[in-house]
Amino acid sequence: MKTIYDVIIVGGGPAGLSVGAELSKELNVLLIEKNKVGYTSKSWFVPKDVVMKNEDIIPQTYGGVTRFLTNTYSGSPYQWNAKLFDRYPYIKERDILIYWRDMILRNGSEIIEECTFEDHEVLDDRVKVETLKGMFEGKLLIDASGVDSLILKKYEIDPKNYYWWSVYGAVSKHPGGVKNMKVGDYMLWQTFKDTNANEDTSLRNGRPVFEYEILDENTSFSLILFLRKERMSLSIMEKEFKHIVRDEDSTKNFHDMEVQEYKYGWYPSGGLSQRIARNRVDCIGSAGCWTTPCGWGMGFILNNYKQYSRSLIELVKQDILDMDSLYNLVDMETYDKSQILLNQLITHFLSNASAPQLDKFIDLFREIDPLICEKIFTLKVTPDELVQVLRVVVKNFDLEDLAKIIPHEDYVHILELTKYSVLTFLKDLFNRVFHRQKPVQESGDGYDFEV
Ligand SMILES: Cc1cc2nc3c(=O)[nH]c(=O)nc-3n(C[C@H](O)[C@H](O)[C@H](O)COP(=O)(O)OP(=O)(O)OC[C@H]3O[C@@H](n4cnc5c(N)ncnc54)[C@H](O)[C@@H]3O)c2cc1C
């Protein structure tokens, strides 16, 4: 008789494997991956708290970012030591994927490699899944196939409101060491004279920005990032990356690097669509838009995969797998939605601002306490800190100019999302006035799903 799996997962990246490892403790799981498990074209560093919560994940990490730097072409360089955490750990990419793979196999579930998902059909009591290696059946299908998901395409889920970070870079050895750069350095934002050469150009149509992380005394990960409505092709990114790391004066520390491995990919930004599901089909990781405007997709996965899986096990056991129940698995706290909104506004600004406006914005890092900067991009900023930031922004920018930077077509989207900030404020006020409780923001826990 044909096996009907409890869950079939498409995609052996961090989302599929981590959730598969948890589900396989109690359910019969089949995971299919189009390549071999254990390879990824991405690299990850994450806020320290998401690692410290997961004791089993700690051994799969090393070192991390300890110092942030910025270098705008029209300003002077700036740097600060990490304040929120002593470091932001790096994940050992291969080790963590293999760790989860082995757990799935040890728990008696199955993985089929070099097996490409092609299509699926949802029936009343199960899902039929077509792959290059045959047909399989499961009670639930989980899409963890990343940004090119065929399942999202089939359901015509169009991420038209997103901006895309298109990223291309390389882990490289430096024969003479990393010179005046320090292990733990993270160049957060470097522009070039022609990144956005005049008032009329922006990141949206200009050249990318440059970043790097110094992994150890001889190794760097250097990369370029485009932020646009459309995704950049690999060939354009490859050409631009080579030009930047070989020819630009300001990247001379990278001119003689020996590339070990190229890293690349895309992640959506500027949208809040963590709730994507259909009857008997759920989407997780990049396919489920588990990301933030600043790209902490792996942070989201590490922060939520255990709790998400525990709740899902109960639903699968009771066979409650309709769209609404699956939707509710990953609703987010109002507090977190408002944090993402703030990051979204920054995304819209970064993509559309002119060169001088962009550099002026990055220069605000000198006036705003770096702790608050870190809190903004790890989704931990409090309303009081937000007010401090807004004061600095208003002091330095003409509000009319700022309003013009956000494209007209994005206003409805932003207004809709503004309600989350208002809701957080009202909830906070209500708690303070009627229950004398701690403000909502102090109990916030970054990008948690409300499960
Ligand atoms: C260059 C880069 C750097 C990044 N840096 C960070 C960082 O520092 N910190 C952070 O938190 N996040 C970072 N991110 C984001 C992070 O990488 C993603 O959020 C994360 O990889 C998402 O995991 P996933 O499992 O959902 O998708 P993916 O990692 O994309 O994995 C999807 C898997 O599905 C497989 N697959 C695809 N289609 C099929 C199919 N049809 N059939 C079968 N299998 C299929 C793929 O082969 C792949 O193994 C970065 C992203 C990029 C591109």
The ligand as an SDF file (V2000), in Angstrom:
LIG
                    3D

 53 58  0  0  0  0  0  0  0  0999 V2000
   23.6580   36.3760    0.0120 C   0  0  0  0  0  0  0  0  0  0  0  0
   22.6540   36.2970    1.1410 C   0  0  0  0  0  0  0  0  0  0  0  0
   23.0610   36.5990    2.4310 C   0  0  0  0  0  0  0  0  0  0  0  0
   22.1220   36.5070    3.4870 C   0  0  0  0  0  0  0  0  0  0  0  0
   22.5470   36.8170    4.7380 N   0  0  0  0  0  0  0  0  0  0  0  0
   21.7100   36.6690    5.7850 C   0  0  0  0  0  0  0  0  0  0  0  0
   22.1700   36.9140    7.1170 C   0  0  0  0  0  0  0  0  0  0  0  0
   23.3260   37.3180    7.3240 O   0  0  0  0  0  0  0  0  0  0  0  0
   21.2970   36.7040    8.1570 N   0  0  0  0  0  0  0  0  0  0  0  0
   20.0100   36.2830    7.9540 C   0  0  0  0  0  0  0  0  0  0  0  0
   19.2610   36.1220    8.9290 O   0  0  0  0  0  0  0  0  0  0  0  0
   19.5530   36.0200    6.6950 N   0  0  0  0  0  0  0  0  0  0  0  0
   20.3680   36.2210    5.6020 C   0  0  0  0  0  0  0  0  0  0  0  0
   19.9110   35.9870    4.3330 N   0  0  0  0  0  0  0  0  0  0  0  0
   18.5240   35.5020    4.1430 C   0  0  0  0  0  0  0  0  0  0  0  0
   18.5130   33.9490    4.3090 C   0  0  0  0  0  0  0  0  0  0  0  0
   19.5080   33.3940    3.5070 O   0  0  0  0  0  0  0  0  0  0  0  0
   17.1780   33.3480    3.9040 C   0  0  0  0  0  0  0  0  0  0  0  0
   16.1740   33.9520    4.6870 O   0  0  0  0  0  0  0  0  0  0  0  0
   17.1520   31.8260    4.1390 C   0  0  0  0  0  0  0  0  0  0  0  0
   18.1140   31.1790    3.3650 O   0  0  0  0  0  0  0  0  0  0  0  0
   15.7940   31.2840    3.7710 C   0  0  0  0  0  0  0  0  0  0  0  0
   15.8220   29.8830    3.8940 O   0  0  0  0  0  0  0  0  0  0  0  0
   14.8020   28.9580    3.0940 P   0  0  0  0  0  0  0  0  0  0  0  0
   15.0640   27.5840    3.5590 O   0  0  0  0  0  0  0  0  0  0  0  0
   13.4360   29.5160    3.2000 O   0  0  0  0  0  0  0  0  0  0  0  0
   15.1880   29.1590    1.5460 O   0  0  0  0  0  0  0  0  0  0  0  0
   16.5030   28.7720    0.7740 P   0  0  0  0  0  0  0  0  0  0  0  0
   17.7020   28.9550    1.6300 O   0  0  0  0  0  0  0  0  0  0  0  0
   16.4340   29.5120   -0.5120 O   0  0  0  0  0  0  0  0  0  0  0  0
   16.3400   27.2030    0.4970 O   0  0  0  0  0  0  0  0  0  0  0  0
   15.3950   26.7160   -0.4390 C   0  0  0  0  0  0  0  0  0  0  0  0
   15.7590   25.2830   -0.8020 C   0  0  0  0  0  0  0  0  0  0  0  0
   14.7330   24.7510   -1.6570 O   0  0  0  0  0  0  0  0  0  0  0  0
   15.3320   24.0480   -2.7250 C   0  0  0  0  0  0  0  0  0  0  0  0
   14.3960   24.0650   -3.8610 N   0  0  0  0  0  0  0  0  0  0  0  0
   14.0330   25.1460   -4.5930 C   0  0  0  0  0  0  0  0  0  0  0  0
   13.1430   24.7930   -5.5490 N   0  0  0  0  0  0  0  0  0  0  0  0
   12.9370   23.4570   -5.4100 C   0  0  0  0  0  0  0  0  0  0  0  0
   12.1190   22.5190   -6.1080 C   0  0  0  0  0  0  0  0  0  0  0  0
   11.3370   22.8730   -7.1450 N   0  0  0  0  0  0  0  0  0  0  0  0
   12.1530   21.2170   -5.7020 N   0  0  0  0  0  0  0  0  0  0  0  0
   12.9310   20.8460   -4.6380 C   0  0  0  0  0  0  0  0  0  0  0  0
   13.7240   21.6820   -3.9590 N   0  0  0  0  0  0  0  0  0  0  0  0
   13.7310   22.9920   -4.3280 C   0  0  0  0  0  0  0  0  0  0  0  0
   16.6180   24.8210   -3.0020 C   0  0  0  0  0  0  0  0  0  0  0  0
   17.5740   24.0330   -3.6940 O   0  0  0  0  0  0  0  0  0  0  0  0
   17.0690   25.1870   -1.5950 C   0  0  0  0  0  0  0  0  0  0  0  0
   17.8730   24.1910   -1.0150 O   0  0  0  0  0  0  0  0  0  0  0  0
   20.7970   36.1100    3.2460 C   0  0  0  0  0  0  0  0  0  0  0  0
   20.3860   35.8240    1.9270 C   0  0  0  0  0  0  0  0  0  0  0  0
   21.2880   35.9400    0.8920 C   0  0  0  0  0  0  0  0  0  0  0  0
   20.8200   35.6410   -0.4990 C   0  0  0  0  0  0  0  0  0  0  0  0
  1  2  1  0
  2  3  1  0
  2 52  2  0
  3  4  2  0
  4  5  1  0
  4 50  1  0
  5  6  2  0
  6  7  1  0
  6 13  1  0
  7  8  2  0
  7  9  1  0
  9 10  1  0
 10 11  2  0
 10 12  1  0
 12 13  2  0
 13 14  1  0
 14 15  1  0
 14 50  1  0
 15 16  1  0
 16 17  1  0
 16 18  1  0
 18 19  1  0
 18 20  1  0
 20 21  1  0
 20 22  1  0
 22 23  1  0
 23 24  1  0
 24 25  2  0
 24 26  1  0
 24 27  1  0
 27 28  1  0
 28 29  2  0
 28 30  1  0
 28 31  1  0
 31 32  1  0
 32 33  1  0
 33 34  1  0
 33 48  1  0
 34 35  1  0
 35 36  1  0
 35 46  1  0
 36 37  1  0
 36 45  1  0
 37 38  2  0
 38 39  1  0
 39 40  1  0
 39 45  2  0
 40 41  1  0
 40 42  2  0
 42 43  1  0
 43 44  2  0
 44 45  1  0
 46 47  1  0
 46 48  1  0
 48 49  1  0
 50 51  2  0
 51 52  1  0
 52 53  1  0
M  END
$$$$
